[in-house]
Amino acid sequence: MSTVATKTPLKGGEFLVKETAYEDIFTPEQWSEEQRMIAQTCHDFLAQEVWPIMDRLDNKEEGLMEKVLDKAAELGLLGLNIPEQYGGFEKDFLTGMLSTEAIGAGNSFAVSVAAHTGIGTLPILYYGNDAQKAKYLPKLATGEWKACYCLTEPGAGSDANSGKTKAVLSSDGKHYVINGQKMWITNSGFAHVFIVFAKIDDDKNLSAFIVEKDFGGVTLNPEEHKMGIKGSSTRQVFFNDCKVPVENLLSTRENGFKIAVNILNVGRIKLAAAALGGAKQIINHSVEYANQRVQFNHPIGTYGAIQHKMAEQAILAFACETALYRASQNIEDAINGLIEGGMAKDQAILKGVEQFAVEAAIMKVFGSEVLDFIADEGVQIYGGMGYSADAPMERAYRDSRINRIFEGTNEINRLLTVDMMIRRAMKGEIDLLGPATKIAGELMSIPDFGSPDTALFATEKKYIKNFKKAALMVAGSAVQKLMTNLSSEQEIVMNIADMLIDVYVGESLQLRVEKLVSVKGEEACALHLDMLRTWLADSAERIHKAGKDAICSFAEGDEQRIMLSGLKRFTKTDPYNTKNARRRIAAKMSAENKYCF
Ligand SMILES: Cc1cc2nc3c(=O)[nH]c(=O)nc-3n(C[C@H](O)[C@H](O)[C@H](O)COP(=O)(O)OP(=O)(O)OC[C@H]3O[C@@H](n4cnc5c(N)ncnc54)[C@H](O)[C@@H]3O)c2cc1C
């Protein structure tokens, strides 16, 4: 599989303090023929087997979701990431991300696939021993057995390590006997294999087990009545003296929380891919509708208010795609580097993703919020039909909402983003202190108003550089001032996380557009430049607002005044006519009758 290796890879989180050359990022324009074909296969499968029966799936027609999953398995779609020796296709990380994006347009079907191939299968793939892999992976790859992941409990959601489910070794030492209750378990209604997290005796940390439904002692509540993704099975699962053979302990005792966290790291970036797939589908519907719906004698897509919405949908989806695959390639490169260094592949995948856990959390938040925004505007473009279950937007709107809740809520992921950055800095893995100190010095100096650099992208790069300074200034001062109290000043942490998200996505966007221009020329990329410049104009305002809120929360007097003036300087952008830029973007979408970037 051809993927382009980056030349000077940054470590995870280093984007804040280091620059990246556009040549060093992967962009979707580089997908190989084979990768495009896999994505097309996923898309065709949805068009033929899923979308036409969405109502029946959402009505939970008995056995239907399992049948569609079986059909997907026949095409190999459940085994893309599983090694060939276990009956899978052993595709690389990026290809897995692309197929997740393509299937992501499949609403509740996509959620069932993700629960099976992701959180249900990956714990065995990455932490199973040879015997466990040989027993389970071939059946999971073919879909003969379906999998689910049982972490959440009624009293243990975001605080997942606080679960009460217990495992006790039987007197003959042959079984763990599991008792407890799990909640919100996707695929549980039809799963054969349950990855169950429980504490052995009075352990502090969770352990993980592979539980087969046929072991006995596993019962289910009826299906939950959910707001959206109604076609996916979600139930409470009860373990009553469920006897699990000792050889079904995954990895080692008390390693379960680590397994849960590492699997969620993979799940988070994959969730962003799925959200992107859903978002592009919604935009396609939005543009088609805006073109054909006539009011006041004109298609509604000719009106500025609707063009603004379509363009904004496109800018956000394009930005999301750009940052997503930049991070994915970074992960792929890290994995390959670790394998070359002698690490086993499964371990390398986990470590590679862990190295970019900051970016994965950023993408989880950004991807899910982009999808929600795009779905909301999709409903609005459809007007009354947006509210009708006979048109696609009503389902899209309801189904989108879950993404901000599962795989760690967006609040938890924002907290994690900042926490991981600070921890890495404290461990000396990223030098945040040096650059932050330099900026503090810059605040006291007279700004350099030297002659402007008129080279293409000079201005955009300057903005990104300044946005980084704004984020570093606020984060550095907050850490210095509040020290360990920062974690209890969550509003400030949220502000910092929002700044980091804007910086990461904005820089990714700038690099992709620069790369595109280097290949196709400025004229051919005029709309991409429109997207970039519109993003930067809005981003400056967002970063300023988040920074100001934070500074006013922890600084006073002269210190506050100096920092606010620095923030103003770092978020200053030249006036830009975003209205006309959005009109140009929307006009292209209308002409193509789809999302076309
Ligand atoms: C449809 C669906 C499918 C799911 N599938 C699965 C599955 O397959 N397997 C599985 O194990 N789980 C699954 N979940 C569970 C999901 O991961 C949890 O719902 C999620 O982690 C949040 O936990 P909670 O619902 O208990 O919310 P809580 O943890 O109670 O959170 C409630 C609110 O408080 C906030 N909050 C919590 N703690 C903090 C804090 N320290 N600081 C600031 N804010 C905080 C949260 O962000 C949220 O806004 C699923 C959930 C749903 C709804």
The ligand as an SDF file (V2000), in Angstrom:
LIG
                    3D

 53 58  0  0  0  0  0  0  0  0999 V2000
  -25.7420    4.9230   22.4350 C   0  0  0  0  0  0  0  0  0  0  0  0
  -24.5900    4.6580   23.3500 C   0  0  0  0  0  0  0  0  0  0  0  0
  -23.7140    3.6340   23.0560 C   0  0  0  0  0  0  0  0  0  0  0  0
  -22.6740    3.3390   23.9210 C   0  0  0  0  0  0  0  0  0  0  0  0
  -21.8540    2.2580   23.6680 N   0  0  0  0  0  0  0  0  0  0  0  0
  -20.9980    1.8470   24.6380 C   0  0  0  0  0  0  0  0  0  0  0  0
  -20.2950    0.5990   24.5040 C   0  0  0  0  0  0  0  0  0  0  0  0
  -20.4150   -0.1090   23.5040 O   0  0  0  0  0  0  0  0  0  0  0  0
  -19.4890    0.2040   25.5190 N   0  0  0  0  0  0  0  0  0  0  0  0
  -19.3200    0.9610   26.6430 C   0  0  0  0  0  0  0  0  0  0  0  0
  -18.5740    0.5400   27.5260 O   0  0  0  0  0  0  0  0  0  0  0  0
  -19.9390    2.1670   26.7880 N   0  0  0  0  0  0  0  0  0  0  0  0
  -20.7850    2.6150   25.8310 C   0  0  0  0  0  0  0  0  0  0  0  0
  -21.4560    3.8010   25.9830 N   0  0  0  0  0  0  0  0  0  0  0  0
  -21.2550    4.5820   27.1850 C   0  0  0  0  0  0  0  0  0  0  0  0
  -20.5520    5.9040   26.9440 C   0  0  0  0  0  0  0  0  0  0  0  0
  -19.2030    5.6740   26.6860 O   0  0  0  0  0  0  0  0  0  0  0  0
  -20.8100    6.7750   28.1850 C   0  0  0  0  0  0  0  0  0  0  0  0
  -22.1510    7.1800   28.1070 O   0  0  0  0  0  0  0  0  0  0  0  0
  -19.8780    7.9590   28.2630 C   0  0  0  0  0  0  0  0  0  0  0  0
  -18.5750    7.5450   28.5350 O   0  0  0  0  0  0  0  0  0  0  0  0
  -20.3180    8.9620   29.3390 C   0  0  0  0  0  0  0  0  0  0  0  0
  -20.5750    8.3330   30.5470 O   0  0  0  0  0  0  0  0  0  0  0  0
  -21.9420    8.6410   31.3030 P   0  0  0  0  0  0  0  0  0  0  0  0
  -23.0560    8.4030   30.3400 O   0  0  0  0  0  0  0  0  0  0  0  0
  -21.9720    7.8720   32.5530 O   0  0  0  0  0  0  0  0  0  0  0  0
  -21.9080   10.1760   31.6020 O   0  0  0  0  0  0  0  0  0  0  0  0
  -21.2450   10.8700   32.8790 P   0  0  0  0  0  0  0  0  0  0  0  0
  -19.8710   10.3740   33.0840 O   0  0  0  0  0  0  0  0  0  0  0  0
  -22.1870   10.7810   34.0140 O   0  0  0  0  0  0  0  0  0  0  0  0
  -21.1790   12.3630   32.3750 O   0  0  0  0  0  0  0  0  0  0  0  0
  -22.2850   13.2670   32.4030 C   0  0  0  0  0  0  0  0  0  0  0  0
  -21.7800   14.6620   32.0540 C   0  0  0  0  0  0  0  0  0  0  0  0
  -20.8110   15.0760   33.0230 O   0  0  0  0  0  0  0  0  0  0  0  0
  -19.5850   15.3620   32.4080 C   0  0  0  0  0  0  0  0  0  0  0  0
  -18.4870   14.9380   33.2680 N   0  0  0  0  0  0  0  0  0  0  0  0
  -18.2650   13.7310   33.8210 C   0  0  0  0  0  0  0  0  0  0  0  0
  -17.1460   13.7300   34.5330 N   0  0  0  0  0  0  0  0  0  0  0  0
  -16.6210   14.9640   34.4430 C   0  0  0  0  0  0  0  0  0  0  0  0
  -15.4530   15.6060   34.9460 C   0  0  0  0  0  0  0  0  0  0  0  0
  -14.5440   14.9650   35.6750 N   0  0  0  0  0  0  0  0  0  0  0  0
  -15.2540   16.8880   34.6250 N   0  0  0  0  0  0  0  0  0  0  0  0
  -16.1200   17.5760   33.8620 C   0  0  0  0  0  0  0  0  0  0  0  0
  -17.2350   17.0290   33.3410 N   0  0  0  0  0  0  0  0  0  0  0  0
  -17.4770   15.7340   33.6280 C   0  0  0  0  0  0  0  0  0  0  0  0
  -19.6090   14.6160   31.0740 C   0  0  0  0  0  0  0  0  0  0  0  0
  -18.7590   15.2270   30.1200 O   0  0  0  0  0  0  0  0  0  0  0  0
  -21.0720   14.7190   30.7040 C   0  0  0  0  0  0  0  0  0  0  0  0
  -21.3240   15.9450   30.0960 O   0  0  0  0  0  0  0  0  0  0  0  0
  -22.4760    4.1310   25.0840 C   0  0  0  0  0  0  0  0  0  0  0  0
  -23.3530    5.1910   25.3490 C   0  0  0  0  0  0  0  0  0  0  0  0
  -24.3980    5.4470   24.5270 C   0  0  0  0  0  0  0  0  0  0  0  0
  -25.3420    6.5580   24.8800 C   0  0  0  0  0  0  0  0  0  0  0  0
  1  2  1  0
  2  3  1  0
  2 52  2  0
  3  4  2  0
  4  5  1  0
  4 50  1  0
  5  6  2  0
  6  7  1  0
  6 13  1  0
  7  8  2  0
  7  9  1  0
  9 10  1  0
 10 11  2  0
 10 12  1  0
 12 13  2  0
 13 14  1  0
 14 15  1  0
 14 50  1  0
 15 16  1  0
 16 17  1  0
 16 18  1  0
 18 19  1  0
 18 20  1  0
 20 21  1  0
 20 22  1  0
 22 23  1  0
 23 24  1  0
 24 25  2  0
 24 26  1  0
 24 27  1  0
 27 28  1  0
 28 29  2  0
 28 30  1  0
 28 31  1  0
 31 32  1  0
 32 33  1  0
 33 34  1  0
 33 48  1  0
 34 35  1  0
 35 36  1  0
 35 46  1  0
 36 37  1  0
 36 45  1  0
 37 38  2  0
 38 39  1  0
 39 40  1  0
 39 45  2  0
 40 41  1  0
 40 42  2  0
 42 43  1  0
 43 44  2  0
 44 45  1  0
 46 47  1  0
 46 48  1  0
 48 49  1  0
 50 51  2  0
 51 52  1  0
 52 53  1  0
M  END
$$$$
